[in-house]
């Protein structure tokens, strides 16, 4: 869909008096999907453990032999750059008795030596040395390589997937792949990353970033001043992915905090002049601009706790001598983020009360329902506890 068609859709959204003809009534999202132990267990097993998840930025492991340990997926995984420059990922688990290979968050080396019994591995994961090998007369070392994790990239963005049978990342993101070319992820440098621990189920916050229905309540003194939420148009893609475009109130508006910063030359009109937000299912939210891109990723840390990680990437960023506007820009972004996080613990408390029986979503919140439909597809309808499934109604509104 070209820029003219998208602008027409935003104009139509701003002027409409009811949902589009034929749009289905969205059944309520059952409350138990946020609190039921068995449902959350299946969500972890069949969705989180089999999804493509953002791990880190290539600049965080810039040199051959560099590695970092990530735990956000729920498993301890080492992401490394081998001596040829290729990215690899392994579970941080020695194949002898399961001890960790590394105990720090990052480092550099030509291999790994388990600190428990001294088993040694190359950066390619091969077991090459065993202490007192005479006591393992029948040990086939080739059968005890480190357990690898799928590791693929979009430019400098490194993703992992614990499912060996998962489709390639670029195929998985589908229609987004061509749209992402304009952002030139291969030339976007790492700026910073901040982590926030929040006392709520991860879906509470994911839901908030899939709609702009809340702008006039939560962001009255920030983004609601320049975004026209009534003109938001959403695109639903297969596999749970989606895109949301919210126009600026004034077509000529520019963020004063970005004027004069290095710009990406090939960013097209829609993301340059509007607020666009992509979701790579299940937890990667990206609202790009031509001068820098925040990457938000949301992680379950328990049934009623989660972690939000905010990472910034940008063109021509010198971490030793950053552009003078970066400090103010990231501080403003954090203030907006805190507006979204402020009520999360209280929402979680309410979710666990008898007062919460389900979520009656409106047309503006259709990305949330799309997210839940995909979750059920990944779990499998036959596995979902009675009364907790969502009825699939959006199939005719998903664009290939």
C-alpha positions as CSV (number, residue, x, y, z in Angstrom):
1,X,0.0,0.0,0.0
2,X,1.5,3.3,-1.1
3,X,1.7,6.6,0.9
4,X,-1.4,8.1,-0.8
5,X,-3.5,5.1,0.2
6,X,-2.3,5.2,3.8
7,X,-3.0,8.9,4.1
8,X,-6.5,8.3,2.7
9,X,-7.1,5.6,5.2
10,X,-5.9,7.9,8.1
11,X,-8.3,10.6,6.8
12,X,-11.1,8.2,6.7
13,X,-10.4,6.9,10.2
14,X,-10.5,10.5,11.5
15,X,-13.9,11.2,9.9
16,X,-15.7,7.9,10.5
17,X,-18.7,7.7,12.9
18,X,-18.7,3.9,13.3
19,X,-16.4,0.9,12.6
20,X,-16.1,0.0,8.9
21,X,-18.9,-2.0,7.3
22,X,-18.5,-5.6,8.0
23,X,-16.0,-5.3,10.8
24,X,-16.9,-8.1,13.3
25,X,-18.0,-7.6,16.9
26,X,-14.9,-8.6,18.9
27,X,-15.8,-11.1,21.6
28,X,-14.5,-10.3,25.1
29,X,-11.0,-11.6,25.9
30,X,-11.5,-14.0,28.8
31,X,-10.0,-12.8,32.1
32,X,-8.3,-16.1,32.8
33,X,-5.8,-15.6,29.9
34,X,-4.0,-13.1,32.2
35,X,-4.1,-15.1,35.5
36,X,-4.8,-18.8,34.9
37,X,-1.7,-20.8,35.8
38,X,-2.3,-23.6,33.2
39,X,-2.9,-21.1,30.4
40,X,0.2,-19.1,31.3
41,X,2.2,-22.4,31.4
42,X,1.1,-23.2,27.8
43,X,1.8,-19.7,26.7
44,X,5.4,-20.1,27.8
45,X,5.8,-23.6,26.3
46,X,4.1,-23.1,22.9
47,X,4.6,-19.4,22.2
48,X,7.5,-17.8,24.1
49,X,9.8,-20.9,23.8
50,X,9.2,-21.1,20.0
51,X,9.2,-17.4,19.0
52,X,11.8,-15.2,17.3
53,X,12.9,-12.9,20.1
54,X,15.3,-9.9,20.0
55,X,18.5,-10.7,21.9
56,X,21.0,-7.9,21.5
57,X,22.6,-5.4,19.0
58,X,25.7,-6.3,17.1
59,X,27.6,-3.3,18.6
60,X,27.3,-5.0,22.0
61,X,29.6,-7.8,20.8
62,X,31.7,-5.8,18.2
63,X,34.9,-7.9,18.1
64,X,35.6,-11.5,17.3
65,X,35.5,-13.5,20.5
66,X,33.1,-11.1,22.2
67,X,30.1,-12.6,23.9
68,X,27.2,-11.5,26.1
69,X,24.8,-13.5,28.3
70,X,21.1,-12.9,27.9
71,X,18.4,-14.2,30.2
72,X,15.3,-12.4,29.0
73,X,14.0,-15.4,27.1
74,X,13.8,-17.4,30.4
75,X,16.9,-19.5,29.5
76,X,20.5,-18.4,29.9
77,X,21.9,-18.0,26.4
78,X,25.3,-16.9,25.3
79,X,25.3,-14.7,22.1
80,X,28.8,-14.5,20.6
81,X,30.7,-13.3,17.5
82,X,33.1,-16.1,16.5
83,X,36.6,-15.6,15.1
84,X,35.2,-15.3,11.5
85,X,32.7,-12.6,12.6
86,X,29.6,-14.9,12.5
87,X,27.0,-14.6,15.2
88,X,26.2,-17.8,17.2
89,X,24.1,-18.6,20.2
90,X,24.4,-21.4,22.8
91,X,22.7,-22.3,26.0
92,X,25.0,-21.4,28.9
93,X,25.2,-25.0,29.9
94,X,28.1,-27.3,30.1
95,X,27.3,-30.7,28.6
96,X,28.9,-32.6,31.5
97,X,26.8,-31.7,34.5
98,X,25.0,-28.6,33.5
99,X,27.2,-26.0,35.1
100,X,27.3,-22.5,33.6
101,X,30.1,-21.8,31.2
102,X,30.2,-18.1,32.0
103,X,29.1,-16.2,35.1
104,X,29.6,-12.6,33.9
105,X,27.3,-10.7,31.7
106,X,29.8,-10.2,28.9
107,X,33.4,-10.9,27.9
108,X,35.9,-11.9,25.2
109,X,37.7,-15.2,24.6
110,X,38.7,-17.8,22.1
111,X,36.4,-20.4,23.8
112,X,34.8,-21.4,27.0
113,X,36.1,-23.5,30.0
114,X,33.5,-24.7,32.5
115,X,34.6,-23.6,35.9
116,X,33.2,-26.7,37.6
117,X,35.2,-29.5,36.0
118,X,37.2,-27.8,33.3
119,X,35.5,-29.1,30.1
120,X,36.5,-26.8,27.3
121,X,34.6,-25.7,24.1
122,X,35.5,-23.7,21.0
123,X,33.5,-20.6,19.9
124,X,31.9,-23.0,17.4
125,X,30.5,-25.0,20.4
126,X,32.8,-28.1,19.9
127,X,34.0,-30.0,23.0
128,X,37.8,-30.1,22.6
129,X,39.2,-30.9,26.1
130,X,38.0,-33.0,29.0
131,X,39.9,-33.1,32.3
132,X,41.1,-36.7,33.1
133,X,39.9,-38.0,29.8
134,X,41.3,-41.4,30.8
135,X,38.3,-41.8,33.1
136,X,35.9,-41.4,30.1
137,X,37.2,-44.2,27.9
138,X,34.1,-44.4,25.7
139,X,33.3,-40.6,25.5
140,X,32.6,-39.5,22.0
141,X,33.4,-35.8,22.2
142,X,31.7,-35.0,19.0
143,X,28.4,-35.9,20.6
144,X,28.8,-33.4,23.5
145,X,29.0,-30.1,21.7
146,X,27.2,-27.1,23.2
147,X,23.5,-27.0,22.6
148,X,23.0,-24.3,20.0
149,X,20.1,-21.9,19.7
150,X,18.8,-20.5,16.4
151,X,20.4,-17.1,15.9
152,X,19.6,-14.8,12.9
153,X,19.8,-11.1,12.2
154,X,18.0,-8.1,10.6
155,X,20.9,-5.8,9.9
156,X,22.6,-5.4,13.3
157,X,19.6,-6.7,15.3
158,X,20.2,-10.2,16.6
159,X,17.3,-12.5,17.3
160,X,17.2,-16.0,18.8
161,X,14.6,-18.8,18.7
162,X,14.7,-21.9,20.9
163,X,12.7,-23.9,18.4
164,X,15.2,-25.7,16.1
165,X,12.4,-26.1,13.5
166,X,11.4,-22.5,13.4
167,X,11.1,-20.9,10.0
168,X,13.8,-18.4,9.0
169,X,13.4,-15.0,10.7
170,X,13.2,-13.1,7.4
171,X,10.4,-15.4,6.2
172,X,8.7,-15.1,9.6
173,X,8.4,-11.3,9.5
174,X,6.8,-11.4,6.0
175,X,5.6,-8.1,4.7
176,X,7.6,-6.1,7.2
177,X,10.9,-7.2,5.6
178,X,10.5,-4.9,2.6
179,X,9.3,-2.0,4.7
180,X,12.3,-2.4,7.0
181,X,14.8,-1.9,4.2
182,X,14.3,1.9,4.4
183,X,15.6,1.9,7.9
184,X,19.0,0.4,7.0
185,X,19.4,-1.6,10.2
186,X,22.9,-2.6,9.1
187,X,24.1,1.0,9.6
188,X,22.2,1.9,12.8
189,X,24.5,2.1,15.9
190,X,23.7,1.1,19.4
191,X,23.0,4.1,21.6
192,X,21.8,2.7,25.0
193,X,19.6,0.2,26.7
194,X,17.5,0.6,29.9
195,X,15.6,-2.1,31.8
196,X,12.4,-1.7,33.9
197,X,11.0,-4.3,36.2
198,X,7.2,-4.0,36.4
199,X,4.7,-5.9,38.7
200,X,2.1,-7.0,36.1
201,X,1.5,-9.8,33.6
202,X,3.5,-9.0,30.5
203,X,0.3,-8.8,28.4
204,X,-0.9,-5.9,30.4
205,X,1.9,-3.7,29.0
206,X,1.9,-5.4,25.5
207,X,-1.7,-4.5,25.2
208,X,-1.0,-0.8,26.0
209,X,1.5,-0.6,23.1
210,X,-0.9,-2.0,20.6
211,X,-3.4,0.8,20.7
212,X,-3.6,4.6,21.1
213,X,-7.1,4.6,22.6
214,X,-5.5,5.6,25.9
215,X,-3.6,8.7,24.7
216,X,-6.1,11.3,26.0
217,X,-6.1,9.7,29.5
218,X,-2.4,8.7,30.0
219,X,-0.5,11.0,27.8
220,X,-2.4,14.3,28.0
221,X,0.7,16.4,28.6
222,X,3.0,14.5,26.2
223,X,2.2,12.6,22.9
224,X,-1.5,13.5,22.9
225,X,-0.5,17.1,22.3
226,X,0.8,16.3,18.8
227,X,-0.7,12.9,17.8
228,X,-4.3,12.6,16.4
229,X,-5.3,9.2,17.8
230,X,-8.7,9.3,16.0
231,X,-6.8,9.0,12.7
232,X,-4.9,5.9,13.6
233,X,-5.0,3.1,11.0
234,X,-3.9,-0.4,11.8
235,X,-2.7,-3.2,9.5
236,X,-2.9,-6.8,10.6
237,X,-0.5,-9.2,9.1
238,X,-0.2,-13.0,9.3
239,X,1.5,-14.7,12.2
240,X,0.4,-12.0,14.7
241,X,2.5,-9.1,13.3
242,X,0.9,-5.7,12.9
243,X,1.5,-2.0,12.2
244,X,-0.1,1.1,13.6
245,X,0.1,4.5,11.9
246,X,-1.0,7.6,13.9
247,X,-0.9,10.9,12.1
248,X,0.4,14.1,13.6
249,X,-2.2,16.8,14.5
250,X,-0.3,19.2,12.2
251,X,1.1,17.7,8.9
252,X,4.1,20.0,9.1
253,X,5.0,19.1,12.8
254,X,8.5,18.0,13.6
255,X,9.9,16.8,16.8
256,X,12.1,19.7,18.0
257,X,14.2,17.2,19.9
258,X,15.5,15.6,16.6
259,X,16.1,18.7,14.5
260,X,19.8,18.8,13.5
261,X,20.5,15.1,14.4
262,X,21.9,12.8,11.7
263,X,19.2,11.4,9.5
264,X,18.6,8.2,7.5
265,X,18.3,9.4,3.9
266,X,15.9,6.7,2.6
267,X,13.1,6.8,5.2
268,X,9.8,7.4,3.3
269,X,7.1,9.9,3.9
270,X,4.8,7.9,6.2
271,X,7.3,7.0,8.9
272,X,9.0,10.3,8.5
273,X,5.9,12.5,9.0
274,X,3.7,10.3,11.2
275,X,4.0,8.0,14.2
276,X,4.4,4.4,12.9
277,X,4.7,1.5,15.3
278,X,5.5,-2.1,14.2
279,X,5.0,-5.3,16.2
280,X,7.2,-8.3,15.5
281,X,5.1,-10.9,17.3
282,X,5.1,-11.5,20.2
283,X,7.0,-8.8,22.1
284,X,9.1,-6.5,19.8
285,X,7.6,-3.0,19.4
286,X,9.4,-0.5,17.2
287,X,8.2,3.1,16.5
288,X,10.9,4.2,13.9
289,X,12.0,7.7,12.9
290,X,14.6,8.9,10.4
291,X,16.9,10.1,13.3
292,X,16.8,7.2,15.7
293,X,14.7,4.2,16.6
294,X,13.6,2.9,20.1
295,X,13.2,-0.8,20.3
296,X,10.8,-1.9,23.1
297,X,10.8,-5.6,24.1
298,X,8.6,-7.1,26.8
299,X,9.4,-10.2,28.8
300,X,7.5,-12.3,31.2
301,X,9.4,-12.9,34.4
302,X,6.5,-14.6,36.3
303,X,2.7,-14.8,36.1
304,X,2.3,-11.3,37.5
305,X,5.7,-9.7,36.8
306,X,7.5,-8.6,33.6
307,X,10.5,-6.8,32.3
308,X,10.5,-4.0,29.8
309,X,13.7,-3.2,27.9
310,X,14.1,0.0,26.0
311,X,17.0,0.1,23.5
312,X,17.8,3.0,21.2
313,X,19.6,2.7,17.9
314,X,20.6,5.6,15.5
315,X,22.6,6.6,12.5
316,X,26.1,7.9,12.9
317,X,26.1,7.6,16.7
318,X,29.4,8.1,18.5
319,X,29.1,6.6,22.0
320,X,32.2,8.4,23.2
321,X,31.0,11.8,21.8
322,X,27.2,11.5,21.5
323,X,25.1,14.2,19.8
324,X,24.2,16.8,22.5
325,X,20.4,16.2,22.0
326,X,20.6,12.5,23.0
327,X,20.5,13.1,26.7
328,X,17.3,15.2,26.5
329,X,15.8,12.9,23.9
330,X,16.2,9.7,25.9
331,X,15.0,11.5,29.1
332,X,11.8,12.6,27.3
333,X,11.2,9.1,26.0
334,X,11.6,7.7,29.5
335,X,9.1,10.1,30.9
336,X,6.6,9.0,28.2
337,X,7.4,5.3,29.0
338,X,6.8,5.9,32.7
339,X,3.3,7.3,31.8
340,X,2.5,3.9,30.3
341,X,4.0,1.9,33.3
342,X,2.5,4.0,36.1
343,X,-0.8,2.0,36.6
344,X,0.5,-1.4,35.7
345,X,0.7,-2.9,39.3
346,X,-2.8,-1.6,40.1
347,X,-4.1,-3.1,36.9
348,X,-2.6,-6.4,37.8
349,X,-4.2,-6.2,41.2
350,X,-7.6,-5.6,39.6
351,X,-7.1,-8.4,37.1
352,X,-6.8,-10.8,40.0
353,X,-10.0,-9.7,41.6
354,X,-13.5,-11.1,41.0
355,X,-14.3,-7.7,39.4
356,X,-12.4,-8.6,36.2
357,X,-14.3,-11.1,34.0
358,X,-13.0,-10.1,30.5
359,X,-12.0,-7.4,28.1
360,X,-14.6,-6.0,25.7
361,X,-12.4,-4.5,23.0
362,X,-13.4,-1.9,20.5
363,X,-12.4,-1.4,16.9
364,X,-9.4,0.8,17.8
365,X,-8.1,-2.1,19.9
366,X,-8.2,-4.7,17.1
367,X,-4.4,-5.2,17.2
368,X,-4.8,-6.6,20.8
369,X,-7.4,-9.1,19.6
370,X,-5.2,-10.1,16.6
371,X,-2.4,-10.7,19.1
372,X,-4.6,-13.1,21.1
373,X,-5.8,-14.9,18.1
374,X,-2.2,-15.7,17.1
375,X,-1.5,-16.9,20.6
376,X,-4.3,-19.5,20.4
377,X,-3.0,-20.6,17.0
378,X,0.4,-21.3,18.5
379,X,-0.9,-23.0,21.6
380,X,-3.4,-25.1,19.6
381,X,-7.2,-24.8,20.1
382,X,-7.3,-28.4,21.5
383,X,-5.0,-27.5,24.3
384,X,-6.6,-24.4,25.6
385,X,-8.6,-24.8,28.9
386,X,-12.3,-24.5,28.6
387,X,-13.6,-21.0,28.5
388,X,-10.2,-19.4,27.8
389,X,-10.0,-19.5,24.0
390,X,-10.7,-16.5,21.8
391,X,-13.0,-16.9,18.8
392,X,-11.2,-16.3,15.5
393,X,-13.1,-13.5,13.8
394,X,-10.4,-11.3,12.2
395,X,-9.2,-13.6,9.4
396,X,-10.9,-11.4,6.7
397,X,-9.1,-8.3,8.0
398,X,-5.6,-9.8,7.9
399,X,-3.5,-8.5,4.9
400,X,-1.1,-10.8,3.2
